[in-house]
Amino acid sequence: MIRLKNIVIAFVLILWPLDLYLKNTPQNYIAYIGPTLILLISYLLFKKNKIYFWVPFLLIPFVSPKLAVLPLSISLFSLFFKRNRFSALFITASLILGFIFIKPFWGQTIFKFDYEARQQVIRNTYLYPNVFLARLSQNKTKIISDKLNSNFFAITDPSNYFFGFHPREGYIENQNLGKYLFLSLPFLFLGLYYLKNNKNKGFVIPALIGSVLVLSVLTNFDRQDFVLFVPLSLVIIDGINIFEKKYSKISKYYWVIFVIFSLQQIARLFAVKL
């Protein structure tokens, strides 16, 4: 018999991919899910304790040049957890691919020349009483740091994942997808709080941190952030298991409420599409 908790997990996993599919063409959808499928394959290899679980990561630059440095980012953070004789090879291969795909990657980042932003900086310098303060407060570095801060805090904003970016719709160019049901928030918090005890932390933490850093330097991370689906979902699922153990008396009632709201959310997605 299917447990109600398993149905909850199924709804956790279906909402983001479903909304992404409904709001994009099939061709674009395939392009966006490519890196996510690669991470999923790597995770399955990691679960089987295969020391070469990192190999699929090297396909990401070919599938999505916009995420060309993601393998390198993940490999560097992986060193804090699981090292083996292939770790140096993984980093070297990731670095080589990063150099090969540096041109298409760089053109999609906040580091490329932005004429309008430069002109804005020049105009703002006239607001300061002297040249030193003007150059200190308004400079080329500030253009990049402002964009980096904006992207980073948008990516790490819970409203981006549980409330369709409400009430900050329009803050950045984003489809405001309904990624996870808002009732999943307690599971995320529990999963993050007990992340050090997560048996998959050697995969989850490098994939999570590495992806956030790479997405933060993109000019527009909209839909590319689907690469976070695997590590975030693993954290939430772990939170579900913890919730069931710690709050067994109320968990069954919470499952029922979760399923009801999930069905409502899915119905709303299809209604909007129609």
C-alpha positions in Angstrom: 0.0 0.0 0.0 1.3 3.4 -0.9 2.0 5.5 2.2 0.6 9.0 2.3 4.1 10.3 3.0 5.3 8.9 -0.4 2.5 10.8 -2.1 3.7 14.0 -0.4 7.2 13.3 -1.7 5.8 12.8 -5.2 4.0 16.1 -5.0 7.2 17.8 -3.8 9.0 16.5 -6.8 6.4 17.2 -9.5 5.5 20.8 -9.1 8.6 22.6 -10.3 9.2 20.4 -13.4 5.5 20.6 -14.2 5.3 24.4 -14.0 8.5 24.7 -16.0 7.1 22.5 -18.7 3.7 24.3 -18.9 5.3 27.7 -19.2 7.9 26.8 -21.8 8.1 25.2 -25.2 9.1 21.5 -25.3 12.4 22.4 -27.0 13.3 24.9 -24.3 12.1 22.5 -21.6 14.5 19.8 -22.8 17.4 22.4 -22.7 16.6 23.4 -19.1 16.2 19.9 -17.7 19.5 18.7 -19.3 21.8 19.8 -16.5 19.3 18.6 -13.9 19.2 15.1 -15.4 23.0 15.0 -15.3 23.0 15.9 -11.6 20.4 13.2 -11.0 22.5 10.6 -12.7 25.5 11.6 -10.7 23.5 11.4 -7.5 22.4 7.9 -8.3 26.0 6.9 -8.9 26.9 8.6 -5.6 24.3 6.5 -3.8 25.9 3.4 -5.1 29.3 4.6 -3.8 30.8 4.8 -7.2 34.0 6.8 -7.1 33.4 8.0 -10.6 30.0 9.6 -9.7 31.4 13.0 -10.8 32.0 11.9 -14.5 28.5 12.9 -15.7 29.1 16.5 -14.5 31.6 16.9 -17.3 28.7 16.8 -19.8 27.1 19.9 -18.4 29.2 22.4 -20.5 28.1 20.6 -23.7 24.5 20.6 -22.7 24.4 24.1 -21.3 27.5 26.3 -22.0 25.9 28.9 -19.7 26.8 26.6 -16.8 30.2 25.7 -18.1 32.0 26.3 -14.8 29.5 24.4 -12.7 31.6 21.1 -12.8 34.6 23.1 -11.5 32.6 24.8 -8.8 31.1 21.5 -7.6 34.4 19.7 -7.8 36.2 22.3 -5.6 33.5 22.0 -2.8 33.6 18.2 -3.1 37.1 18.2 -1.8 35.7 19.1 1.7 33.8 15.8 1.8 35.0 12.9 -0.3 38.5 12.7 -1.8 39.8 9.8 -3.9 42.4 9.2 -6.5 40.1 10.7 -9.1 39.6 14.0 -7.3 42.5 15.8 -9.0 41.5 14.3 -12.4 38.0 15.7 -11.9 39.2 19.2 -11.1 41.7 19.1 -14.0 39.0 18.0 -16.5 36.5 20.6 -15.1 39.1 23.3 -15.4 40.0 22.3 -19.0 36.3 22.4 -20.0 35.9 25.7 -18.3 38.6 27.2 -20.5 37.2 25.6 -23.6 33.7 27.0 -23.0 34.9 30.3 -21.4 33.6 32.5 -24.3 30.0 31.4 -24.3 30.0 31.3 -20.5 31.6 34.8 -20.1 29.1 36.3 -22.5 26.2 35.3 -20.1 27.7 36.6 -16.9 27.6 39.9 -15.0 31.3 40.5 -15.9 30.6 41.4 -19.5 30.7 45.1 -20.5 27.5 46.9 -19.6 27.3 50.3 -21.3 24.1 51.5 -19.5 25.5 50.6 -16.1 28.7 52.4 -16.8 26.8 55.5 -17.8 24.7 55.3 -14.7 27.9 55.2 -12.6 29.3 58.3 -14.4 26.1 60.2 -13.7 26.1 59.2 -10.0 29.6 60.5 -9.5 28.3 64.1 -9.8 26.2 63.6 -6.7 29.3 63.5 -4.4 31.2 66.5 -2.9 34.6 65.4 -4.1 36.4 63.2 -6.6 37.7 60.7 -4.0 34.2 59.9 -2.6 32.7 59.7 -6.0 35.3 57.2 -7.2 35.1 55.2 -4.0 31.3 54.9 -4.0 30.7 54.7 -7.8 33.1 52.6 -9.7 33.2 49.6 -12.1 33.6 47.2 -9.3 30.3 48.4 -7.8 28.5 47.5 -11.0 29.6 43.8 -10.6 29.1 43.7 -6.8 25.6 45.1 -7.1 24.6 42.6 -9.7 26.2 39.8 -7.7 24.4 40.8 -4.5 21.1 41.1 -6.4 21.4 37.6 -8.0 22.7 35.9 -4.8 19.9 37.2 -2.6 17.3 36.5 -5.2 18.5 32.9 -5.6 18.6 32.3 -1.8 15.3 34.0 -1.2 12.7 31.4 0.0 9.9 33.3 -1.8 11.6 32.4 -5.1 10.9 28.7 -4.4 7.7 28.7 -2.3 5.7 31.8 -3.3 6.5 32.4 -7.0 8.7 35.4 -5.8 5.6 37.1 -4.3 5.5 39.9 -3.3 8.7 40.8 -5.3 7.5 39.9 -8.8 9.3 42.0 -11.3 12.3 42.4 -9.0 14.3 40.5 -11.6 13.4 39.0 -15.0 11.9 35.7 -13.9 9.0 33.4 -14.8 8.1 33.2 -11.1 7.5 29.5 -11.3 5.7 27.7 -8.5 8.6 25.5 -7.6 7.5 24.0 -4.3 4.3 24.1 -2.3 4.6 26.6 0.6 3.8 23.8 3.0 7.2 22.4 2.1 8.9 25.2 4.0 9.1 23.3 7.3 10.7 20.4 5.6 13.3 22.6 4.0 14.2 24.3 7.3 14.4 20.9 9.0 16.6 19.5 6.2 18.9 22.4 6.3 19.1 22.4 10.2 20.1 18.7 10.2 22.1 18.9 7.0 25.3 17.8 8.8 23.5 14.5 9.5 22.3 14.0 5.9 23.8 10.8 4.5 23.9 12.5 1.1 25.7 15.6 2.3 28.8 14.8 0.3 26.7 15.3 -2.8 24.1 17.8 -1.7 26.3 20.5 -0.2 28.8 20.8 -3.1 26.0 20.7 -5.6 23.9 23.2 -3.7 26.7 25.7 -2.9 28.4 25.2 -6.3 25.2 25.8 -8.2 24.3 28.9 -6.2 27.7 30.5 -6.8 27.5 29.9 -10.6 23.9 31.1 -10.9 24.8 34.2 -9.0 27.3 35.4 -11.7 24.9 34.9 -14.6 23.3 37.9 -16.1 19.9 36.1 -15.9 19.6 32.9 -14.0 15.9 32.5 -14.8 15.0 28.8 -15.5 18.7 27.9 -15.3 18.1 27.7 -11.5 16.3 24.4 -12.2 19.8 22.9 -11.7 19.0 23.4 -8.0 16.1 21.0 -8.2 18.1 17.9 -7.3 20.0 19.1 -4.2 17.0 21.2 -2.9 14.6 18.3 -3.3 17.0 16.0 -1.5 17.2 18.4 1.4 13.4 18.7 1.5 12.9 14.9 1.3 15.3 14.5 4.2 13.3 17.1 6.1 10.1 15.1 5.4 11.6 12.0 7.0 12.8 14.1 10.0 9.4 15.7 10.4 7.7 12.2 10.4 10.1 11.0 13.2 9.9 14.1 15.4 6.2 15.0 14.9 4.7 11.6 14.3 1.4 12.6 16.1 0.6 15.4 13.7 2.5 14.2 10.6 -0.5 12.2 9.2 -2.8 15.2 9.4 -0.1 17.4 7.8 0.2 14.9 4.9 -3.5 15.1 4.2 -3.4 18.9 4.2 -0.4 18.9 2.0 -2.0 16.6 -0.6 -5.1 18.7 -0.7 -3.2 21.9 -1.3 -0.9 20.2 -3.8 -3.9 19.0 -5.9 -5.2 22.6 -5.8 -1.9 24.0 -6.9 -1.6 21.5 -9.8 -5.2 22.3 -10.9 -4.3 26.0 -10.8 -1.2 25.5 -13.0 -3.3 23.7 -15.7 -6.1 26.3 -15.4 -3.6 29.1 -16.0 -2.2 27.2 -19.0 -5.6 26.8 -20.5 
